[in-house]
Amino acid sequence: QRFYIIYKPLSIKSMNYKSSTIIVAICFLGGILWSTLPILGWSHYSLEGTLTSCSVEWNESYNATIFAFVYVLPLSAIIFSNIKLVIMV
């Protein structure tokens, strides 16, 4: 949103309540997806050392996939848009 305010200030009118709600819903559904995958069989939840809470038993494929899609991909989008803003300004 910040990129479009600076890059195309007149097109920001397209960002309204409906589009903001859709973006929040996509983020919410992504969180549900990544938290239910261990329940569905990819890795699993188990008790921690104190036996008072559960956490994911990390295997390599689940850990690498979460790292790529939940950390690297959003970080790349943030870095790309900020570099474009710095170059533009």
CYANA upper distance limits for C-alpha pairs under 8 A (distance plus 0.5 A):
  1 GLN  CA      5 ILE  CA      6.77
  1 GLN  CA     12 ILE  CA      8.22
  1 GLN  CA     15 MET  CA      8.40
  2 ARG  CA      6 ILE  CA      6.96
  3 PHE  CA      7 TYR  CA      6.31
  3 PHE  CA     81 SER  CA      7.06
  3 PHE  CA     82 ASN  CA      8.21
  3 PHE  CA     85 LEU  CA      7.00
  4 TYR  CA      8 LYS  CA      5.62
  4 TYR  CA      9 PRO  CA      6.82
  4 TYR  CA     11 SER  CA      7.78
  4 TYR  CA     12 ILE  CA      6.85
  5 ILE  CA      9 PRO  CA      5.03
  5 ILE  CA     10 LEU  CA      8.31
  5 ILE  CA     11 SER  CA      8.36
  5 ILE  CA     12 ILE  CA      6.57
  6 ILE  CA     85 LEU  CA      8.18
  7 TYR  CA     85 LEU  CA      8.28
  7 TYR  CA     88 MET  CA      8.32
  8 LYS  CA     12 ILE  CA      7.51
 14 SER  CA     19 SER  CA      8.36
 15 MET  CA     19 SER  CA      6.39
 15 MET  CA     20 SER  CA      7.26
 16 ASN  CA     20 SER  CA      6.69
 17 TYR  CA     21 THR  CA      6.53
 18 LYS  CA     22 ILE  CA      6.76
 19 SER  CA     23 ILE  CA      6.77
 20 SER  CA     24 VAL  CA      6.77
 21 THR  CA     25 ALA  CA      6.57
 22 ILE  CA     26 ILE  CA      6.67
 23 ILE  CA     27 CYS  CA      6.87
 24 VAL  CA     28 PHE  CA      6.64
 25 ALA  CA     29 LEU  CA      6.56
 26 ILE  CA     30 GLY  CA      6.60
 27 CYS  CA     31 GLY  CA      6.82
 28 PHE  CA     32 ILE  CA      6.84
 29 LEU  CA     33 LEU  CA      6.57
 30 GLY  CA     34 TRP  CA      6.82
 31 GLY  CA     35 SER  CA      6.66
 32 ILE  CA     36 THR  CA      6.53
 33 LEU  CA     37 LEU  CA      6.78
 34 TRP  CA     38 PRO  CA      8.39
 34 TRP  CA     66 ILE  CA      8.26
 35 SER  CA     39 ILE  CA      8.25
 36 THR  CA     40 LEU  CA      6.84
 37 LEU  CA     41 GLY  CA      7.01
 37 LEU  CA     42 TRP  CA      6.09
 37 LEU  CA     43 SER  CA      8.11
 38 PRO  CA     42 TRP  CA      5.26
 38 PRO  CA     43 SER  CA      5.36
 38 PRO  CA     44 HIS  CA      4.95
 38 PRO  CA     45 TYR  CA      6.89
 38 PRO  CA     56 VAL  CA      7.66
 39 ILE  CA     43 SER  CA      8.39
 39 ILE  CA     44 HIS  CA      6.61
 39 ILE  CA     45 TYR  CA      7.62
 42 TRP  CA     62 TYR  CA      7.46
 43 SER  CA     56 VAL  CA      7.59
 43 SER  CA     57 GLU  CA      6.58
 43 SER  CA     58 TRP  CA      6.92
 43 SER  CA     59 ASN  CA      6.70
 43 SER  CA     62 TYR  CA      7.25
 44 HIS  CA     56 VAL  CA      6.24
 44 HIS  CA     57 GLU  CA      6.10
 44 HIS  CA     58 TRP  CA      8.39
 45 TYR  CA     54 CYS  CA      6.61
 45 TYR  CA     55 SER  CA      5.84
 45 TYR  CA     56 VAL  CA      4.95
 45 TYR  CA     57 GLU  CA      6.35
 46 SER  CA     54 CYS  CA      5.74
 46 SER  CA     55 SER  CA      6.26
 46 SER  CA     56 VAL  CA      6.88
 46 SER  CA     57 GLU  CA      7.00
 47 LEU  CA     51 LEU  CA      5.85
 47 LEU  CA     52 THR  CA      7.53
 47 LEU  CA     53 SER  CA      6.26
 47 LEU  CA     54 CYS  CA      4.90
 47 LEU  CA     55 SER  CA      6.99
 48 GLU  CA     52 THR  CA      7.42
 48 GLU  CA     53 SER  CA      6.39
 48 GLU  CA     54 CYS  CA      6.13
 48 GLU  CA     55 SER  CA      6.97
 58 TRP  CA     62 TYR  CA      7.16
 58 TRP  CA     63 ASN  CA      6.51
 59 ASN  CA     63 ASN  CA      6.53
 60 GLU  CA     64 ALA  CA      6.45
 61 SER  CA     65 THR  CA      6.54
 62 TYR  CA     66 ILE  CA      6.61
 63 ASN  CA     67 PHE  CA      6.58
 64 ALA  CA     68 ALA  CA      6.66
 65 THR  CA     69 PHE  CA      6.57
 66 ILE  CA     70 VAL  CA      5.76
 66 ILE  CA     71 TYR  CA      7.61
 67 PHE  CA     71 TYR  CA      5.64
 67 PHE  CA     72 VAL  CA      6.80
 68 ALA  CA     72 VAL  CA      5.38
 68 ALA  CA     73 LEU  CA      6.64
 69 PHE  CA     73 LEU  CA      5.76
 69 PHE  CA     74 PRO  CA      7.93
 70 VAL  CA     74 PRO  CA      7.07
 71 TYR  CA     75 LEU  CA      6.50
 72 VAL  CA     76 SER  CA      6.41
 73 LEU  CA     77 ALA  CA      6.89
 74 PRO  CA     78 ILE  CA      6.74
 75 LEU  CA     79 ILE  CA      6.61
 76 SER  CA     80 PHE  CA      6.44
 77 ALA  CA     81 SER  CA      6.64
 78 ILE  CA     82 ASN  CA      6.61
 79 ILE  CA     83 ILE  CA      6.53
 80 PHE  CA     84 LYS  CA      6.74
 81 SER  CA     85 LEU  CA      6.69
 82 ASN  CA     86 VAL  CA      6.67
 83 ILE  CA     87 ILE  CA      6.65
 84 LYS  CA     88 MET  CA      6.53
 85 LEU  CA     89 VAL  CA      6.54
